[in-house]
Amino acid sequence: MEYLGTNKRINSITPLVSVCVQVYNNEEYIEKCLNSILNQNTDFVFEIIVGEDDSTDSTRDICKALAERHPDKIRLFLRSEKDKIFYKGRKTSRFNYMSNIYASRGEFIALCDGDDYWISNDKLQQQVKMLRDNKSLVAVHHWQKYAIEQDGVWVEIDAPTGSGYGYCSNHVSTVEQIFKNQMRLKARTLMFRNVVSENFFPNWFTKVAFADVSLSFLLGKYGNYGFLDKDLAVYRQSNSERLSNLGLKELGKKRFKVEHLQNYIEIWDRANIHYKYKYNKETRSVVKGFYRDIIINMPDCYKAYINLLKYNSLIRPLPFYRTFYSSVYLIVYMTPILYKKINRRIRIR
């Protein structure tokens, strides 16, 4: 349901950019987030689509007040608890995320979660210019800072740019860099062309974790990715209910890490199928790396090793012959570990 407020006025001018903000239990942060978007200096019209995902705190009231204050800019959608999509038994914001994008009227779409914010007032202007100047690009992204809480105060720090953090300094990249896990598009940094049709999101999009990673793969069908090597947004490392954090308390750090890595394997598998195995070699190499990290973090017991082999052969959404390579790798990689474990037990006896 779109909330029109007492003013009931929506800007009749079609915006060039739609900024999609998904919001859930962000009462402490949403005002800063939306103000950072409202303060953008542009020579074009933009709209802010706020999807309020039936929060249990005062977030919805705050969003209504801001929508009333800025009826020419903010379109507020009040989502319902009953529409939430579950992933591995946990509620996600995927319905809200997709609905926001489908509601976008702009030629370009930008993203920002309700607990993140932008730190450059010309972020949108810079990204629009790059997309207009480079027709081969489907998206433009940039780098970010982190916000961490120290003694009750939020402090901005430089985000790490080493291997594994998704930083890629290439001015222009292709989807191959994503398949190689050399680049990640962060939601708060992304603007892309509105190539969204009725069937843009495949069925598997709601069956995997990490919407931004999955979206990154989908966009690669339509063009390349431009990069602005500037910190224009902030990722707030809060205890919010992001899907990337769900399960940490219940599982513990190591088991959470294992599940996290399996989530990545599922996305790479789905993307591999989506591209008809064009990047199968790259996918196999990255999945091998994920498996190495899984083995480091999983319990040191025979059952864990057997379960990992079962996961590889029976649960991954690939035909057996496509998981055979990984099965051989796992057996070869794990055999010395098991051998040492058996010898250790024999010596103890």
Salt bridges, closest charged atoms under 4 A:
GLU2 OE2 - ARG75 NE 2.92
GLU31 OE2 - ARG69 NH1 3.91
GLU47 OE1 - ARG75 NH1 3.13
GLU47 OE1 - ARG105 NE 2.97
GLU52 OE1 - ARG60 NE 2.59
GLU81 OE1 - LYS84 NZ 3.28
GLU81 OE2 - LYS91 NZ 2.10
ASP83 OD1 - LYS82 NZ 3.55
ASP113 OD2 - ARG242 NH1 3.31
ASP115 OD1 - ARG242 NH2 3.02
ASP116 OD2 - ARG188 NE 2.83
ASP116 OD1 - ARG242 NH2 2.70
ASP133 OD2 - LYS129 NZ 2.67
ASP158 OD1 - LYS145 NZ 2.66
GLU176 OE2 - LYS180 NZ 3.12
ASP231 OD2 - LYS145 NZ 3.86
GLU259 OE2 - ARG90 NH1 2.65
GLU266 OE2 - LYS88 NZ 3.37
ASP269 OD2 - ARG316 NE 2.81
ASP300 OD2 - LYS341 NZ 3.52
ASP300 OD2 - ARG344 NH2 3.61
